[in-house]
């Protein structure tokens, strides 16, 4: 038997997933990780490449052991990662600095760019689909100013999934779907734009080759084999950004296809031709897809999955114990309890992520509105349901913004990643959006997307169409209750008004924003 592997480096964890060539998930091993703030550097989020590589190798070893297969049977592997996270290397290919995705240390540098280069953000956005909010250029300017010794050594830049593949193959390269999120990359040409870096005083010779997903970088090196237990016969294949590989793993590969990925962050994505320019109001992000000639209009809902994890860890110790006794997942138990709570969660309004405002992106202070002191109404079940409803409502607002720009109005949405495991959450999403929700059999869609490209690289599949036909399978379809849809529209309208007022408290320095883009 032949097998394929993806190493998926997410915001909250890293996992190694093994599939057979029919797309069946054989094993998975996951390790949670944290990205810590650098001492005395406000809003920083470092990526600990030394310790995190140890976690990557542990996941690989454990996944192989769990699958009960020989490493020689893994014919190819690929990698995906949180976008925006970058790794810098010296001339010897040794890592020297890295940050995770929502590192926001470069506020002054963003302001510098906007103040000293007229309309530069809009100019770069029209080419790359990115604003400066999470882009690489402001971070590189910060490094140049505050870490001169490190900056002087920088010879290469890559994304975190590229870093994993480089550790395995000894080849530093990138792909459009992930590199596109640096903001130094062309949507239309699917390649780096070094002149962008030169224009603002950043090195323009640090950009590695850009290859399309499924291109082979080489084989696992002897050193990497010793560290991971992988065989040197295993091909290392170009992967990409978590969202774009997730879309591929869902069969979302044609223009007009729509998906929501419900992971640590929620992404709402709509496939569009790559010659369509980003919208003038800069509300929506546009990225290169992992599929050539396609881009993706994208909305992002911040921290939806991480908020659930916080709620679980902070308040649900009794439910964790109960779930262990019943031998079920704690989220399944919480869903069972939340299913008895009526639509609208007794009016509880979670205030966490705002809808997408890419050009001026910040959030209110985390809070709940309309809590009640009646424990029969306001309890863990009702708050849990309110968080589920809120994630769906904000996603729907983002989809409406994308529809305004693309004129694509979906009737069917593919829903995947961790949140799609919850039947209640799936039905709420159907009711909120008014769309049919299709849930894949394989929930690890991003990892499956990586396996698809690994399989194409190893010639297991002839092309992307053959791969999708063989591996993408559906588990459930949820149809919307249109009466509930009407009720959720009213809640959505009310939530938008409340959130607007909550933002004013941040503007008045009365509360602290959950997250604010650099430069605001």
N, C-alpha and C positions, 0 to 999 in steps of 0.2 A: 504493500500500500504506500501511496505517496501522500505527503502532508505539507501544509503551508502554515507559516507563522506570521503573526503581526505583533510588534511591540508598540503599544499605544501609551504614549506619555500624556496623560490628562492633567488638568489643573490640580485635582485632589489626589490622584493616584497614578501608578504605572501598572500595566498589566501585560502579560504575554499570553496570547491566545493561539491555539492550534486548531486548524480545520482540516477535514479531509477534502478531497477535490470536488465533492458534491456540495460543499458548503455547510456540512454538519460540524458544529462546534464539538471538538473532542476533549479539550481541556482548557482551563484558564487559571492563571495564578496572578493575584493582584496584591500590591503593597501600597498603602497610603503613604503620601509624603507631604511635607510642608515646605513652603517657600517663605523664608524669614526675612524680616526687615533688616537692612544693614544698619549697624549702629550709627546713630546721629544723621541718618539720611532719611528724611521724611518721605513717606509714601513709596519707599523702595520695596522690591520683592526679588530677592536674590534667588538664583537657581544654583543649588549646591551640586555641581557636576561630579565631584568626588564621591560623596555619599550616595547620590542618586544613581550613579553608575553601578554601585554595589547592589542597589535595589533592583535595577534592571537585570543584572546577571542572576540575582536570586530568583526573579520571576521566570526567567528563561529556564533555569535548571529545574525549578519546581514544576513548571508547566510540562516539560518533557517527561519528568518522573511520573506526574499524575496521569499523563496520556498513556503510559506504559508502552512507549514506542522507542525504537532506536533513533538517535540523532541523525543517522544516515538517511532515514526515511523522510526527513524534512528537506524537500528539494529546493525550496526558496523561502525567503522571508522578506518582509518590508516593515516600515515603521510609519506611525502617524504621531502627531503631537498637537497640544494646544498651539494655536497660532500666536504670533507676536513675540513669543519667547525667543531670544536670540543667544547664540554662543559665539564668542570671539576666540581666535586662535593666533598663535605666533607663527613665524615662518617654518617651524618644524611640525606644525599641525597640532601643537599642544594647547589645550584650553587655557585661557588666561582670565576670562570674565564671562559671566552669563547672568541673564535675568529671566524671570518667568513672565507670563503673558500680561498681567495688569500692573506691572511695575510702572509707577507714575512719578518717578523722581524728577523728571525733566521739565517741570512747570516753567521755570525761568527761561529755559532754552526754547520752549514753545513760544513764549511771549517775545523772546528775542527774534525768532524767525518772522513772526507776524508783524512786529514793529519795524524791522529793518529790511524786509523784502516785501514790497507791495503786492498784495493779492497772491502771495506765494502758496498758501494753503489751498486756495481754490484751484490755482494752476496745477499743482501737484495732484490734487484730488481728481481733476478731470482726466489725468493720464493714468493714475494708479487706482482710483476708487477709494483711497484711504485719506483720512485726515491725520493730523499730528497726534491725535489722542493716545494711540498706542504704537505709533510708528517708531522706526529705528533711528531716524536722523536726529531727533531731539536727544535721545539717549546717548548717541555717539558724541554729540556736542557736549553733553554733560561729562562724559568720560574724558574728552579732550581737555576740558577745563579743570576737572577735579581729580582726575587720575592720569596725569600726564605720562607717567612711566608705563602704565598699562597701555594707554592709547598709542604710544610710540612703537609698541611691539606688535600691534594688530596687523596681521597679514591676510586673514580670512574672516568672513562672517557667514554664519549659517543659522538655520532654525534648529529647534530641539530634535525633531525627527531626523534631520540631516546629521546631527551630532551622533545619534544612536547608530545610524548606518555607517558613519565615518569610524566609529569605535569598532565596528564589526568588519569593515572592509578596508580601512585605511585610505578611503577616498572621500575628500570633502567636496560635496556638490549640493545642489538644491533642486527644488521643483517649483513650478508656477503657483500651485495652490497654497503653499505655505509662504514662499518668498514674497508673494504678492502682498502679504499683510505687513511687510516692512514699510510700504509706501515709497519704495525706491525701485518700482517694478512696473512694467507696462502691461495694462490689461489687453491691449490690442496685439502687441508683438510677443507677449509671454516671454519677456527677458528683462534683465536688469537695465536700469537707466542711470548709469554712472554719472552723467552730467548733472543729475539732481544733487548728488553728493558734492560734486565740484562746486556747484553754485553756492553752497552754504559753507564751504571750507572744510569738507570732510574728505578723507582719502577716497579716491575713485578706483583704486586698483585692488580692492579687497573682496571683490565679488566672485565667487566660485562659478563653475559651469552650471547652467540650468538645464536639467533634463526633464522630459515628460515622465510621469508615473508609468511604471512597467519597464523602463530601461534598466539594464543590468549594470551595476557598478563593479561587480567582481564577485569573488567568493569570500566566505568567512576566513579571516586570517588565522594563522597558527596561534598567535597570541590571544585573539578573541575566542578561539576554540577552547583554549586552556581556561579562560576566565568564565565561559558560559556553558561549556559542555556541548556546544553545537559542533557539527561536522564541518570540515573544511571543504566538503563537496557542496554545501548549501550556498545557493546563489543569494546575493544581497541586491535587492531590487528597489529602485526609487519609489518612495511612497508620497506622503503629503500631509496637508492640514487635516485635522480631525473632522471638521465639518464636511469638507469636500470628499474625503474618503468615506465618511458616513453616508453621504448622498449616493456615492457609487455602490456601497454595500446594500442600499435600499432599492437599487435599480433606477434611481433618479438621475438619469443620464441624457434626457432629451429636453430641448427647449420647452418651457412651460410647465415642467414637472415641479412639484412643490413638496417640501418636507419640513418637519419640525424635529430637531434633535434635542431630547430632554435629558441633558447631562448636568454637570456642575453648573454650567451656564446653559440657557436654552437659546438655540439658533433657529430662526425661521428663514428658510432659503427658497428662492425661486430661480430656476435656470433661465438664462437669457443669452442670446448671441453675444459674442465678445466684442462686436463692433458697436454695440449700443453704449452711448456715453452715460456716465453717472448723472443723477438729477442735479439741477442747478441749486436746489435748496440745501444740498449736502446732508439731508436727514438720514439717508440710507447708505450703508456700506456696499461696495461692489468688489468682489474678489474673483480671481481666476478660478474656474472649476478645475478639478483633476482631469476632466475630459477636454481634450483639445477643441478649440473653437467655441467653447462655452465659458460664460462668466456666471456669477451668482449674485443676485441682489439679496442682501442679508439684513435681517433685524436680529438684535441680540437682547435677551433678557438676562440681566446680571444675577448671578448667585442663586438661581432658583433651586438647583440641586443642593448647593452648599447650605442654603437656608434650611432646607429640610433636614440635612445632617446635623446642623446646629440645634434645631428644634428637638430632634431625636436624642442627641447627647445631653442637652441641657435639661430637658423636662420629662423624658420618657423612660426613666430607669425601671419603673415598675412594668411598663409594657415590654421592655427588653427582656426582663426576667420571665414574664408571662409567655412571650414568644418562644423563648428557649424551652420552656416546659411543654409547649404545644408543638415544638419542632417546626415552626414556621418563621418566615422572615418578619421582623418587627414592623416593616412598612406594610406588609399584608395585614397584620393585626390592626394597625392604625387605620387602614382603609376600611376594614370590616366595621370598626366603630364609627368612622366618619360617614359611612354609607347610610347610617341612621339619622344623620343631621340633615335638615331640609336645605334645599337649594338656597344659596345666599348666606349660609352659615350664620344665621341670626344677625345679619348686618355687619359682621366683623370685616374690616377692610385692612388687609396687610399693606404696609407702605415700605417697600423695599426697592426693587428695580423700577425705574421709569421706562416708558416706551423709548424707542430709538430716536435720539436727536444727535446725530453723529457730529454735526458741526459745532454744537455747544452741549457737551455731554456731561451731565452730572446728576446725582440722585439726591433725594431727600434723606433725612435721618431715618434709620430703620425704626419702625414702630408699628403698632396695631391701633386702628381707630375703631370706635364703637364697641369696646370691650364691655362686658356686663358682669356685675358682681353676683349674679345668680349662677351657682355652680352647675345647675342642670342645663343651662344654656351656654354659658361661656366655660368651656373645659378643653381638655387636650384634643378631643375628637372634633369639636367645632373649629378650633384654631387650625388643626391639621387640614380639614376640608377647605378652610378659607385660603390657606396657602396654595392648595391645589387649584382652586378656582382662580386665584390671582395670577398664577403662572400662565394659565390659559387665556385670561383676559388680556394681559399685556402682550402675549404672543399674537392675539387676534388684532390688537391695535397696530402692531408692527406689520402684519400681513396686509392690512388696509393701506398703510403707507407705501408698501411695495406695489400694491395693486394700482395705486394712483400714478406711480412712476412708470410701471411696465404695462398697465392695462390688462394684466393677467388676473382673472378672478377664479380662484380654484374651486372645484366642486369636490375634489378628493385630496386629502393630505396624508402623506406617509409619516407615521409617528414612530420614533425609535429611541434607543438608548434607555438608561435606567428607568425613567419615568413611565415609559410605555409598558413596563411590567405590571403596573397598577390598573386593573379593570375600571375602577371608579375614575381614575384620572383620565383614562382614554375616553370614557363616556362624557365626562365634563368637557373635554376638549371638543368633542363632536358637537355638543350642545352649544358651547360658546361660539364656535366658528360657523356653525350651520353646515359643516362639511362632513362628508363620509371620511372616517379615519381608518386607514389600513395599517395594521401592526405586523411587522415581519416575524417570522418564526425565530430568526436569530436576532437577539436584542443587541448584541455587540456589533452594530452595523459598521462602525468605524473600523473595527478590526477585520470584519469580513471584507470591507473595501480594500484594505491593505493586502489581504490574502488574494483577492481577485487580481490585483496588479502584480503580486508576486507570482501568481500562477501564469499570467500572460508572459511575464519575463522568462519563466522557466519553460514556456511553450506547453504548459498543461492545457491552456485554452488558446484557441486561435486568435480571438479578439475579444473586445469588451462585450459585444452582443452575445456571443456564445457563452461567455462566463456568466453573465446575468441570467441567461436562460437556464443554466445548470444549477446555480446556487441560491438565487433569491426565491424564498418561499414565504407564504403568508400564513399567519396564525389566526388572526381575528380581523373582522371588519365591524366597526361601530357606526351605526346610522344616527344622525342627529334627531333629537326630539325638538321639533320646531316651536312648540309652546315654551319649552325651557329656553330656547334660543332667544325668544322675545324678552323673557325675563332677564336673561344675562345682558342683553343690549342695554337695558335700563341700569343695571348694576355697573356696566362698563362706563356709561356716561357719568354716573355719580362718582366713580373712582377717579376718573380723569379730573374732575373738578376738585376733589379732595386733594389729589396729589399736587395739583397746581398751587393750592394754598400751603401745603407742606413745604414746597420748594421756596416759598416766600420766607418761611422761617429760617431756612438756610441762608437766603440772601441777606437777611437781617442779622446774621450771626447769632441767632438765638438757638439754633440746633446745628449739629455737625453732619455734613453730607456723608452718606455711606461710601460713596466713591465719586471722585471728581477728576475729569480729564486734566492732564497737565496743561497749564497755561490759562486756566479759567480763574 
